[in-house]
Amino acid sequence: MNEWLKRLTESIRNLWAKGTVVQKVVLFALVALVIVAIVLAASLSSRPTTVRLFNSPVTDETARTKILDKLSEQNVEAYVTDDGYISVGDERTARRMRDVLIGEGLVPSNIDPFASFYNRSWSTTDAEQNVRLKNAITQTVKQHLEAIDDITKADVNIVLPDNSLFISEQNPVTASIILRVKPMSSLLQDPRRIRGIQSLVQTAVEGLRPENITITDADGNVLNDFAAMDAIDTVNLVARQQREIQKLEAYYRAQILKSLQSTYTEDRMRDLNIKIDMDMSKRTSDSTIYTPIQIRADNPRTPYDDSELRDSLTISQQTVTKEWQGTGFNPEGPAGTEGQTPPVYSDMSNVIGRSTETGVTQNNVVNTTQEHKETSPQIDRVSVAANVDGTWTTQLDPKTHQPVIDPETGRIRRVYTPVPTDTLVQTANYIQGAVGYDVSKNYIVTVTNIPYDRTAQFAAEDEAYFAGIRRRLALMISLGAIALVLVLFIVIRLIMRELERRRRLREEELLRQQQAAREQALWDAKEEGMGVTMSVEESRRAELQENAIAMAKEHPEDVAMLIRTWLMEE
């Protein structure tokens, strides 16, 4: 490698030495041009060729971030300037990404979606232009829908078919919209607002008909099926009417039942059944009422009615007289039977007939009142059924005042007292007043006296009563047993103390006898002169005995009192 460089360097040096000045200048210029070309090519290749994505800057940072994320998903490198313009590598990529962003609804509101449609270059095809138009219209409709307060997002898809040569073969323009609304919004349940949204979409897209618009919610429910919505409204109306009737029934039931339970207690008046039939239809009627016309009012100071009433008043009157004049005839001839004898006519040229008619045309006025009535939903009939239980009284023994037990069933005897008839009638009258009894509407109020099934209740009461008796008996037995145990304990204690006292007396007596025998033996041995060795204890005991004997002899009363004290302590 070094040898090759040396030879190349040597060759260049020889050529440079052999060349003329002009050749050297030309060669230098060529080398300089090559270097400049290389530098320019390198600079141009390193500088990216960019095309703006939109003609306006994207100032919203959130929208700009979404756009950049979408471009990244499409593997498109984007460039953002300081003033907010977004650029891509070439025009084709820019057109493609504009269509994608418009279709995704990522075009900011401050940017005209039709800008890409207007900026048509010579290389743009009709298909591309149609796609741009559709996307621009879609974005516009989307922005209009999302401008409504309750709508958070609107997915819009508009299909613009190709123009056909024949009208019959032309496919219609269609639009499908998915609405997402805010929580607790009533927009989806308001047919009037849905109709407004449909009209908005129809107006925004040329050639779009209402039947070709489909509006749904996020769950796929069709919102602009107004025929079905009318049917649903009818069903909902009936349901609302039923709820209103149920609320009214519950109100009457609560009020009446509360009042009756305060009288009969909750145990005797447990429930009240009420059924309200309502006429929910609305009617309108027009009527004309004819009343007499008062000419003179009654004077309250007179004892009689001096008012004057007329059925009508004459407001105008016209007398008409009609007169006719003409020739006449006088029949002549023999008398005969009418219909059999023909008349004989004479000359009638000089006979004149005249007729006069007089009539009176009179216009009267009557007092009328036009009345327009609109009947609202009203109660048609009320049916009330209530049951009042009588009273149950426990039968008591007149001697012990304790409940009487039936020997056959082993249960407490009870006596049932039914509700008096007049009380039932008064209760029915009270219920009628509470519900607004109307005889013409066939209201039904029934109050009966049917005993409730209290088998379980009585069984529980009997069980509680007998359980109380068993508890008292067990308590008495326990107290008796405790008392017996105490008595036995005391008796045994006394017996044991007595036995212990007798044992101690026997032992003392035995010791006393033994000591006396010993002392006697000592005294006898002492008197006989025998040497007897006594222990210290025995000597002391003997000394104490002698002292005690001496004291007893000297003070017998004190010794007797001391002995009595010892016996009492034992």
DRENPALUM-120139 format. One line per 2 residues: number of its first residue (from 1); their letters; for each residue x, y, z of C-alpha. Coordinates in nm, 3 decimals. Layout:
DRENPALUM-120139
NUM = A = X/Y/Z; ...
***
This chain:
DRENPALUM-120139
1 = MN = 0.000/0.000/0.000; 0.282/0.239/0.085
3 = EW = 0.466/0.155/-0.236; 0.150/0.227/-0.438
5 = LK = 0.112/0.564/-0.272; 0.475/0.647/-0.332
7 = RL = 0.447/0.562/-0.702; 0.123/0.759/-0.736
9 = TE = 0.277/1.058/-0.564; 0.586/1.036/-0.781
11 = SI = 0.376/1.016/-1.099; 0.171/1.322/-1.001
13 = RN = 0.484/1.517/-0.919; 0.637/1.430/-1.259
15 = LW = 0.319/1.528/-1.444; 0.295/1.851/-1.251
17 = AK = 0.662/1.931/-1.333; 0.612/1.857/-1.702
19 = GT = 0.286/2.061/-1.734; 0.262/2.416/-1.853
21 = VV = 0.116/2.703/-1.653; -0.215/2.690/-1.840
23 = QK = -0.245/2.318/-1.779; -0.172/2.371/-1.416
25 = VV = -0.445/2.641/-1.387; -0.702/2.427/-1.566
27 = LF = -0.618/2.129/-1.353; -0.647/2.336/-1.038
29 = AL = -0.986/2.471/-1.149; -1.119/2.123/-1.224
31 = VA = -1.013/1.999/-0.884; -1.180/2.298/-0.716
33 = LV = -1.507/2.239/-0.910; -1.510/1.876/-0.813
35 = IV = -1.460/1.964/-0.449; -1.738/2.226/-0.459
37 = AI = -1.974/1.980/-0.630; -1.904/1.717/-0.371
39 = VL = -1.969/1.962/-0.088; -2.294/2.085/-0.244
41 = AA = -2.414/1.732/-0.306; -2.337/1.634/0.049
43 = SL = -2.516/1.937/0.190; -2.822/1.887/-0.028
45 = SS = -2.841/1.518/0.054; -2.818/1.585/0.427
47 = RP = -3.090/1.854/0.420; -3.440/1.700/0.435
49 = TT = -3.694/1.795/0.169; -4.019/1.861/0.358
51 = VR = -4.378/1.949/0.271; -4.617/2.115/0.515
53 = LF = -4.899/1.889/0.629; -5.142/2.180/0.684
55 = NS = -5.137/2.539/0.565; -5.202/2.657/0.920
57 = PV = -4.997/2.595/1.235; -5.124/2.350/1.495
59 = TD = -5.111/2.557/1.813; -5.296/2.313/2.038
61 = ET = -5.033/2.095/2.205; -5.278/1.811/2.271
63 = AR = -5.393/1.802/1.908; -5.033/1.828/1.785
65 = TK = -4.933/1.535/2.005; -5.218/1.320/1.871
67 = IL = -5.121/1.405/1.513; -4.756/1.321/1.573
69 = DK = -4.855/0.991/1.740; -5.070/0.902/1.439
71 = LS = -4.786/0.988/1.200; -4.555/0.771/1.405
73 = EQ = -4.802/0.482/1.384; -4.794/0.520/1.004
75 = NV = -4.412/0.519/1.008; -4.401/0.874/0.878
77 = EA = -4.124/1.103/0.993; -4.255/1.445/1.087
79 = YV = -4.089/1.779/1.150; -4.234/2.048/1.375
81 = TD = -4.125/2.408/1.359; -4.118/2.649/1.648
83 = DG = -4.432/2.826/1.526; -4.633/2.498/1.513
85 = YI = -4.615/2.392/1.145; -4.596/2.016/1.086
87 = SV = -4.409/1.890/0.780; -4.347/1.550/0.622
89 = GD = -4.101/1.421/0.363; -4.294/1.466/0.034
91 = ER = -4.621/1.580/-0.115; -4.757/1.230/-0.167
93 = TA = -4.703/1.143/0.196; -4.863/1.473/0.298
95 = RR = -5.177/1.402/0.091; -5.203/1.048/0.227
97 = MR = -5.165/1.158/0.587; -5.414/1.441/0.543
99 = DV = -5.674/1.188/0.434; -5.586/0.962/0.728
101 = LI = -5.605/1.246/0.981; -5.936/1.372/0.840
103 = GE = -6.080/1.021/0.853; -5.963/0.978/1.215
105 = GL = -6.103/1.314/1.317; -5.765/1.449/1.424
107 = VP = -5.776/1.772/1.226; -5.788/2.067/1.468
109 = SN = -6.095/2.288/1.463; -5.895/2.592/1.353
111 = ID = -5.787/2.416/1.029; -6.020/2.403/0.729
113 = PF = -6.055/2.039/0.626; -6.134/2.152/0.272
115 = AS = -5.794/2.317/0.234; -5.642/1.999/0.096
117 = FY = -5.935/1.972/-0.142; -5.877/2.320/-0.279
119 = NR = -5.503/2.269/-0.312; -5.519/2.035/-0.606
121 = SW = -5.204/1.980/-0.800; -5.165/1.854/-1.153
123 = ST = -5.078/1.507/-1.025; -5.396/1.468/-0.815
125 = TD = -5.638/1.214/-0.963; -6.018/1.228/-0.952
127 = AE = -6.030/0.934/-0.711; -5.795/1.110/-0.472
129 = QN = -5.999/1.427/-0.504; -6.321/1.237/-0.424
131 = VR = -6.159/1.083/-0.119; -6.046/1.427/-0.004
133 = LK = -6.397/1.564/-0.055; -6.555/1.282/0.141
135 = NA = -6.306/1.319/0.424; -6.352/1.693/0.432
137 = IT = -6.732/1.661/0.449; -6.700/1.391/0.714
139 = QT = -6.471/1.609/0.923; -6.705/1.905/0.893
141 = VK = -7.007/1.702/1.003; -6.802/1.557/1.287
143 = QH = -6.701/1.903/1.407; -7.062/2.022/1.391
145 = LE = -7.186/1.726/1.594; -6.914/1.749/1.856
147 = AI = -6.996/2.119/1.898; -7.321/2.009/2.067
149 = DD = -7.279/2.024/2.444; -7.393/1.674/2.537
151 = IT = -7.192/1.497/2.264; -6.837/1.405/2.362
153 = KA = -6.745/1.221/2.043; -6.908/1.151/1.709
155 = DV = -6.793/0.885/1.464; -6.912/0.982/1.116
157 = NI = -6.897/0.776/0.799; -7.035/0.925/0.478
159 = VL = -7.051/0.731/0.152; -7.052/0.941/-0.168
161 = PD = -7.121/0.704/-0.460; -6.982/0.761/-0.806
163 = NS = -7.207/0.944/-1.047; -7.399/0.710/-1.276
165 = LF = -7.516/0.781/-1.630; -7.872/0.675/-1.545
167 = IS = -8.064/0.811/-1.249; -8.226/0.475/-1.180
169 = EQ = -7.884/0.317/-1.137; -7.750/0.596/-0.914
171 = NP = -7.667/0.471/-0.564; -7.792/0.693/-0.281
173 = VT = -7.574/0.894/-0.046; -7.561/0.730/0.297
175 = AS = -7.437/0.835/0.636; -7.384/0.641/0.957
177 = II = -7.315/0.817/1.285; -7.223/0.684/1.628
179 = LR = -7.279/0.927/1.914; -7.110/0.915/2.252
181 = VK = -7.262/1.146/2.508; -7.179/1.271/2.854
183 = PM = -7.291/1.073/3.158; -7.645/1.149/3.280
185 = SS = -7.730/1.314/2.949; -8.087/1.287/2.818
187 = LL = -7.999/1.355/2.456; -8.036/0.993/2.345
189 = QD = -8.388/0.978/2.493; -8.506/1.305/2.337
191 = PR = -8.661/1.243/1.990; -8.677/1.615/1.920
193 = RI = -8.299/1.658/1.956; -8.232/1.342/1.754
195 = RG = -8.447/1.485/1.474; -8.241/1.802/1.493
197 = IQ = -7.916/1.605/1.458; -8.059/1.417/1.160
199 = SL = -8.162/1.743/0.994; -7.814/1.887/1.058
201 = VQ = -7.647/1.592/0.886; -7.895/1.596/0.598
203 = TA = -7.839/1.964/0.537; -7.460/1.931/0.548
205 = VE = -7.442/1.654/0.284; -7.590/1.719/-0.059
207 = GL = -7.823/1.448/-0.185; -7.857/1.280/0.155
209 = RP = -8.209/1.170/0.246; -8.345/1.107/0.594
211 = EN = -8.409/0.737/0.529; -8.041/0.692/0.441
213 = IT = -7.916/0.831/0.773; -7.849/0.593/1.059
215 = IT = -7.776/0.735/1.403; -7.684/0.495/1.684
217 = DA = -7.539/0.511/2.031; -7.227/0.336/2.154
219 = DG = -7.431/0.019/2.226; -7.563/-0.004/1.870
221 = NV = -7.918/0.112/1.946; -8.074/0.299/1.654
223 = LN = -8.177/0.646/1.768; -8.355/0.785/1.461
225 = DF = -8.610/0.505/1.421; -8.891/0.745/1.499
227 = AA = -9.174/0.502/1.417; -9.043/0.260/1.678
229 = MD = -8.983/0.552/1.913; -9.348/0.658/1.877
231 = AI = -9.455/0.306/1.967; -9.215/0.308/2.259
233 = DT = -9.351/0.646/2.365; -9.700/0.499/2.363
235 = VN = -9.586/0.209/2.578; -9.396/0.445/2.805
237 = LV = -9.705/0.663/2.834; -9.912/0.365/2.945
239 = AR = -9.636/0.265/3.187; -9.623/0.619/3.328
241 = QQ = -10.001/0.619/3.366; -9.985/0.288/3.551
243 = RE = -9.712/0.424/3.779; -9.924/0.729/3.853
245 = IQ = -10.219/0.506/3.940; -9.998/0.289/4.162
247 = KL = -9.863/0.598/4.339; -10.218/0.718/4.399
249 = EA = -10.320/0.376/4.530; -10.018/0.365/4.759
251 = YY = -10.101/0.713/4.890; -10.462/0.624/4.972
253 = RA = -10.356/0.291/5.122; -10.094/0.448/5.348
255 = QI = -10.321/0.726/5.470; -10.628/0.513/5.536
257 = LK = -10.434/0.221/5.683; -10.246/0.451/5.921
259 = SL = -10.570/0.598/6.053; -10.743/0.262/6.092
261 = QS = -10.442/0.099/6.260; -10.440/0.376/6.518
263 = TY = -10.796/0.267/6.601; -10.780/-0.110/6.569
265 = TE = -10.400/-0.163/6.619; -10.171/-0.305/6.352
267 = DR = -10.242/-0.662/6.458; -10.614/-0.634/6.387
269 = MR = -10.588/-0.417/6.072; -10.296/-0.564/5.881
271 = DL = -10.363/-0.459/5.523; -10.600/-0.271/5.300
273 = NI = -10.656/-0.348/4.933; -10.739/-0.058/4.707
275 = KI = -10.787/-0.054/4.331; -10.828/0.268/4.137
277 = DM = -10.963/0.269/3.782; -10.876/0.589/3.604
279 = DM = -10.989/0.728/3.274; -10.662/0.858/3.126
281 = SK = -10.819/0.991/2.805; -10.856/1.360/2.734
283 = RT = -11.181/1.484/2.580; -11.299/1.820/2.458
285 = SD = -11.662/1.921/2.418; -11.844/2.232/2.301
287 = ST = -12.193/2.316/2.419; -12.445/2.600/2.390
289 = IY = -12.647/2.692/2.698; -12.975/2.879/2.655
291 = TP = -13.082/3.090/2.950; -13.367/3.338/2.994
293 = IQ = -13.298/3.706/2.947; -13.337/3.904/3.267
295 = IR = -13.528/4.224/3.196; -13.565/4.337/3.554
297 = AD = -13.370/4.219/3.856; -13.541/4.108/4.174
299 = NP = -13.578/4.371/4.440; -13.444/4.219/4.765
301 = RT = -13.662/4.454/4.971; -13.985/4.301/4.845
303 = PY = -14.116/3.977/4.997; -14.184/3.833/4.654
305 = DD = -13.990/3.774/4.336; -14.056/4.073/4.109
307 = SE = -13.787/3.988/3.853; -13.886/3.974/3.489
309 = LR = -13.744/3.706/3.257; -13.807/3.655/2.888
311 = DS = -13.708/3.374/2.660; -13.613/3.616/2.385
313 = LT = -13.607/3.981/2.285; -13.726/4.137/1.961
315 = IS = -13.446/4.332/1.797; -13.629/4.411/1.471
317 = QQ = -13.978/4.372/1.324; -14.115/4.416/0.970
319 = TV = -14.471/4.397/0.841; -14.508/4.277/0.481
321 = TK = -14.831/4.301/0.281; -14.875/4.112/-0.048
323 = EW = -15.165/4.178/-0.287; -15.261/3.990/-0.605
325 = QG = -15.516/4.108/-0.869; -15.649/3.935/-1.188
327 = TG = -15.949/3.815/-1.388; -16.183/3.562/-1.248
329 = FN = -16.493/3.359/-1.340; -16.830/3.279/-1.194
331 = PE = -16.960/2.937/-1.259; -17.327/2.914/-1.357
333 = GP = -17.567/2.634/-1.432; -17.805/2.398/-1.265
335 = AG = -17.749/2.277/-0.919; -17.615/1.934/-0.899
337 = TE = -17.375/1.713/-0.725; -17.018/1.834/-0.719
339 = GQ = -16.798/1.641/-0.951; -17.091/1.531/-1.166
341 = TP = -17.226/1.855/-1.295; -16.986/2.050/-1.515
343 = PV = -16.969/2.422/-1.456; -17.107/2.662/-1.702
345 = YS = -16.887/2.961/-1.766; -17.013/3.299/-1.873
347 = DM = -16.824/3.589/-2.009; -16.532/3.662/-1.776
349 = SN = -16.387/3.969/-1.950; -16.527/4.209/-1.695
351 = VI = -16.474/3.997/-1.384; -16.176/4.102/-1.164
353 = GR = -16.032/3.899/-0.866; -15.822/4.044/-0.580
355 = ST = -15.624/3.876/-0.294; -15.435/4.039/-0.008
357 = ET = -15.180/3.867/0.230; -15.023/4.037/0.530
359 = GV = -14.725/3.895/0.722; -14.494/4.010/1.001
361 = TQ = -14.118/3.935/0.998; -13.966/3.954/1.345
363 = NN = -13.602/3.901/1.450; -13.555/3.778/1.807
365 = VV = -13.239/3.727/2.011; -13.192/3.458/2.273
367 = NT = -12.944/3.451/2.561; -12.682/3.186/2.481
369 = TQ = -12.352/3.086/2.643; -12.082/2.896/2.456
371 = EH = -11.897/2.652/2.679; -11.576/2.468/2.592
373 = KE = -11.473/2.188/2.823; -11.157/1.980/2.823
375 = TS = -11.174/1.670/3.038; -10.845/1.567/3.199
377 = PQ = -10.765/1.220/3.335; -10.992/1.149/3.628
379 = ID = -11.081/0.869/3.865; -11.344/0.642/3.717
381 = RV = -11.395/0.402/4.007; -11.236/0.313/4.341
383 = SV = -11.261/-0.033/4.495; -11.157/-0.075/4.858
385 = AA = -11.156/-0.398/5.059; -11.059/-0.404/5.424
387 = NV = -11.072/-0.671/5.691; -11.086/-0.609/6.064
389 = DG = -11.013/-0.888/6.304; -11.203/-0.927/6.628
391 = TW = -11.051/-0.958/6.974; -10.923/-1.273/7.144
393 = TT = -10.950/-1.293/7.525; -10.776/-1.552/7.741
395 = QL = -11.025/-1.744/7.958; -10.924/-1.721/8.327
397 = DP = -11.012/-1.942/8.620; -11.235/-1.737/8.854
399 = KT = -11.067/-1.888/9.159; -10.699/-1.879/9.070
401 = HQ = -10.720/-1.609/8.802; -10.490/-1.824/8.594
403 = PV = -10.545/-1.920/8.228; -10.770/-2.219/8.179
405 = ID = -10.596/-2.513/8.009; -10.800/-2.728/7.775
407 = PE = -10.748/-3.088/7.895; -10.802/-3.229/7.545
409 = TG = -10.560/-3.007/7.350; -10.335/-2.894/7.633
411 = RI = -10.371/-2.535/7.512; -10.495/-2.218/7.673
413 = RR = -10.861/-2.153/7.613; -10.943/-1.827/7.434
415 = VY = -11.271/-1.655/7.353; -11.321/-1.468/7.022
417 = TP = -11.529/-1.150/7.014; -11.630/-1.038/6.661
419 = VP = -11.642/-0.676/6.553; -11.989/-0.527/6.593
421 = TD = -12.181/-0.455/6.277; -12.222/-0.086/6.353
423 = TL = -11.844/-0.058/6.392; -11.795/-0.213/6.049
425 = VQ = -12.047/0.033/5.903; -11.866/0.328/6.064
427 = TA = -11.534/0.201/5.927; -11.684/0.173/5.578
429 = NY = -11.820/0.529/5.607; -11.479/0.655/5.707
431 = IQ = -11.314/0.486/5.410; -11.580/0.628/5.177
433 = GA = -11.509/0.976/5.301; -11.134/0.924/5.265
435 = VG = -11.155/0.815/4.900; -11.425/1.066/4.801
437 = YD = -11.709/0.821/4.755; -11.917/0.890/4.446
439 = VS = -12.237/0.690/4.396; -12.256/0.778/4.027
441 = KN = -11.919/0.616/3.960; -12.002/0.285/4.129
443 = YI = -11.742/0.307/4.404; -11.710/-0.015/4.604
445 = VT = -11.612/-0.012/4.971; -11.621/-0.341/5.161
447 = VT = -11.529/-0.389/5.528; -11.547/-0.743/5.664
449 = NI = -11.476/-0.923/5.989; -11.282/-1.240/5.916
451 = PY = -11.060/-1.382/6.193; -10.695/-1.403/6.108
453 = DR = -10.518/-1.735/6.139; -10.342/-1.704/6.472
455 = TA = -10.243/-2.069/6.519; -9.873/-1.993/6.515
457 = QF = -9.921/-1.689/6.738; -10.124/-1.879/6.996
459 = AA = -9.879/-2.170/6.987; -9.594/-1.930/7.059
461 = ED = -9.789/-1.765/7.342; -9.879/-2.102/7.494
463 = EA = -9.522/-2.219/7.470; -9.404/-1.900/7.639
465 = YF = -9.665/-1.945/7.916; -9.574/-2.309/7.981
467 = AG = -9.205/-2.224/7.961; -9.262/-1.963/8.232
469 = IR = -9.437/-2.221/8.447; -9.152/-2.463/8.396
471 = RR = -8.899/-2.196/8.487; -9.087/-2.109/8.805
473 = LA = -9.115/-2.476/8.897; -8.747/-2.532/8.828
475 = LM = -8.666/-2.226/9.037; -8.875/-2.350/9.326
477 = IS = -8.716/-2.694/9.304; -8.373/-2.538/9.295
479 = LG = -8.449/-2.318/9.594; -8.587/-2.618/9.783
481 = AI = -8.281/-2.824/9.702; -8.056/-2.542/9.814
483 = AL = -8.252/-2.504/10.137; -8.234/-2.879/10.199
485 = VL = -7.862/-2.880/10.139; -7.819/-2.592/10.382
487 = VL = -8.025/-2.766/10.646; -7.832/-3.089/10.599
489 = FI = -7.506/-2.895/10.618; -7.610/-2.727/10.940
491 = VI = -7.730/-3.056/11.093; -7.416/-3.238/10.991
493 = RL = -7.207/-2.952/11.122; -7.383/-2.968/11.456
495 = IM = -7.346/-3.343/11.474; -6.978/-3.323/11.389
497 = RE = -6.921/-3.057/11.651; -7.101/-3.267/11.909
499 = LE = -6.902/-3.575/11.819; -6.582/-3.373/11.831
501 = RR = -6.676/-3.236/12.174; -6.749/-3.582/12.308
503 = RR = -6.426/-3.720/12.166; -6.232/-3.438/12.321
505 = LR = -6.406/-3.497/12.655; -6.323/-3.864/12.638
507 = EE = -5.961/-3.792/12.563; -5.941/-3.536/12.840
509 = EL = -6.105/-3.776/13.077; -5.866/-4.048/12.976
511 = LR = -5.567/-3.817/13.016; -5.699/-3.698/13.348
513 = QQ = -5.741/-4.054/13.467; -5.396/-4.144/13.342
515 = QA = -5.243/-3.841/13.506; -5.428/-3.906/13.826
517 = AR = -5.314/-4.266/13.827; -4.959/-4.160/13.767
519 = EQ = -4.971/-3.894/14.029; -5.126/-4.138/14.270
521 = AL = -4.852/-4.383/14.192; -4.592/-4.116/14.256
523 = WD = -4.748/-4.016/14.582; -4.772/-4.370/14.688
525 = AK = -4.409/-4.429/14.601; -4.310/-4.111/14.774
527 = EE = -4.496/-4.206/15.089; -4.337/-4.545/15.090
529 = GM = -3.999/-4.373/15.073; -3.912/-4.490/14.733
531 = GV = -3.690/-4.267/14.525; -3.883/-4.154/14.225
533 = TM = -3.738/-3.933/13.958; -3.990/-3.693/13.811
535 = SV = -3.942/-3.504/13.497; -3.943/-3.129/13.490
537 = EE = -4.282/-3.130/13.325; -4.428/-3.367/13.572
539 = SR = -4.284/-3.165/13.855; -4.433/-2.850/13.718
541 = RA = -4.769/-3.015/13.657; -4.765/-3.149/14.011
543 = EL = -4.682/-2.806/14.142; -4.962/-2.649/13.941
545 = QE = -5.200/-2.914/14.067; -5.111/-2.845/14.422
547 = NA = -5.153/-2.474/14.364; -5.489/-2.532/14.199
549 = IA = -5.606/-2.747/14.488; -5.492/-2.488/14.733
551 = MA = -5.666/-2.209/14.542; -5.982/-2.414/14.511
553 = KE = -5.984/-2.455/14.883; -5.922/-2.091/14.946
555 = HP = -6.134/-1.938/14.667; -6.396/-2.191/14.552
557 = ED = -6.624/-1.932/14.380; -6.347/-1.801/14.155
559 = VA = -6.247/-2.151/14.051; -6.608/-2.240/13.968
561 = ML = -6.646/-1.929/13.750; -6.322/-2.008/13.565
563 = IR = -6.442/-2.360/13.492; -6.776/-2.229/13.362
565 = TW = -6.587/-1.991/13.130; -6.383/-2.275/12.990
567 = LM = -6.693/-2.480/12.924; -6.865/-2.191/12.744
569 = EE = -6.562/-2.137/12.518; -6.570/-2.500/12.419
***
